[in-house]
């Protein structure tokens, strides 16, 4: 994990905001679509030198007032503001919410019942290491044929970065890889024994495809979107997904997939008719 997570996050937000979004002219000599440091500094009421120190990691603890001003200037959403605040509090790495506890691998009865009710919709329960803890039969019909569930335990991030079948299954592989790293960095990635081991294994197995993303991507994955998946039996599918974070004690997140178009809906119905739906709990 990068030792300058706040700086990475502020820089990526600055590069993502257009001048038009903050009421500034684009200008004819602008090299990128994002904001210049001088523009963000002006909008936030801080010096360019101080913003530079924050982005470079030479200052990692801005006051709440300064952080709020930067959040306003960078048009951060509520989720992004919370994420930025968390990064300032975790700057010294001396405290993590999860400590060194084992990643959530036990499925509560209520969550099992929820998965059962969700079937035949594809849904998967992941822990902070992206291990597949439980899933519906609908998810197995999607993930089994592409090889995602072959590992023991199955791990979504490991599959994406180390299995050649992933690049066939995900036409937008680079985007999927970005999201996997961002999801891993939501937790104390690399700061406890369990995540440090996974980080080391992915570094060795995937090399720069993984390490480059760890160093440059902010830990803020999208909670929803559309995933393209090439299925060996059903062809290319477009799946709208929603990610629901369970309470911190569970240390898990639930991802539910729905058809994003009529063609995908018909394909999922066809897969459902071929197999008997059964809820499977992988571990716990």
C-alpha positions, 0 to 999 in steps of 0.5 A, spaced: 500 500 500 502 506 498 504 510 504 501 517 501 494 515 500 491 522 502 496 525 497 494 520 491 487 521 493 487 528 492 491 528 486 486 524 483 480 528 485 484 534 482 485 531 475 478 528 475 474 535 476 474 539 470 474 547 470 467 547 468 465 544 474 467 549 478 466 555 474 473 556 471 474 557 463 478 551 460 483 556 456 486 554 450 493 552 453 491 547 458 494 540 457 489 536 461 482 536 463 483 537 470 484 542 475 491 546 476 494 546 483 493 553 483 486 553 481 484 548 487 489 552 492 485 559 490 478 555 491 480 552 497 483 558 500 490 555 501 497 556 498 499 552 492 505 550 496 501 547 502 497 543 497 503 541 494 506 538 500 499 534 501 499 531 494 506 529 495 505 526 502 510 531 506 504 533 510 498 528 511 494 531 517 490 537 514 485 540 519 478 538 519 477 546 516 482 545 511 480 538 509 472 541 508 475 547 504 479 542 499 473 537 499 468 543 497 473 545 491 474 538 489 466 537 489 467 531 493 461 527 494 459 525 501 462 518 501 469 521 498 469 526 504 468 520 509 474 517 505 479 523 505 477 524 513 479 516 514 485 517 510 488 523 515 486 519 521 490 513 518 496 517 516 501 514 521 498 507 521 498 506 528 491 504 529 486 500 524 479 498 526 480 491 524 486 490 528 489 483 526 483 479 526 481 474 521 478 476 515 470 475 516 469 468 513 463 466 518 456 467 515 451 470 519 444 466 519 440 472 517 445 473 511 444 466 509 437 467 509 438 474 505 442 470 500 437 464 499 431 470 498 436 473 493 436 467 489 436 466 483 439 473 482 447 472 482 449 475 489 456 474 492 459 475 499 466 477 499 470 479 505 476 484 506 481 480 502 476 479 496 475 472 498 468 469 496 465 467 503 458 465 500 454 466 494 447 464 490 446 459 485 445 464 480 452 467 482 455 460 481 452 459 474 455 466 472 462 465 476 463 457 475 464 456 468 469 462 467 473 459 473 472 464 478 470 459 483 476 454 482 480 457 488 480 454 495 478 459 497 476 462 491 478 469 491 476 475 486 482 479 486 487 473 485 482 471 479 482 477 476 490 478 477 493 471 476 488 467 472 489 468 464 481 466 463 479 473 467 482 477 461 477 473 457 471 473 461 472 481 463 472 485 456 474 491 461 479 487 464 483 494 466 477 497 469 475 491 473 483 490 476 482 498 478 476 496 482 479 490 485 485 494 488 480 500 490 476 495 494 482 491 497 485 498 499 478 500 503 481 495 509 487 495 512 490 493 506 498 491 507 497 493 515 495 486 518 498 479 517 492 477 512 492 482 507 500 483 507 500 476 505 495 477 500 499 483 498 506 479 497 503 474 493 499 478 488 506 482 488 510 476 486 504 473 481 502 479 478 508 484 478 507 491 476 499 490 474 498 490 481 503 494 484 502 500 480 495 500 481 496 499 489 501 505 489 497 510 484 489 508 485 485 511 491 481 506 495 475 508 493 471 503 489 465 504 485 459 502 489 455 500 483 455 500 475 455 496 469 460 490 468 461 486 462 462 479 462 463 474 457 460 467 459 462 461 455 455 459 455 451 465 455 455 470 451 457 477 453 452 479 458 451 486 461 450 486 469 448 492 473 451 491 480 450 494 487 455 493 493 452 493 500 457 493 506 455 489 512 456 492 519 464 492 521 463 486 525 462 482 519 467 485 515 464 483 509 460 486 503 454 483 499 454 484 491 448 483 487 448 483 480 441 484 475 441 484 468 442 491 465 438 489 458 433 485 455 438 480 452 442 479 459 435 478 462 433 472 457 440 469 458 440 469 465 433 466 465 436 461 460 442 459 465 437 458 471 433 453 467 438 449 466 441 448 473 437 446 480 438 453 484 442 451 491 445 456 496 452 454 497 456 457 503 463 456 501 466 457 508 464 459 515 
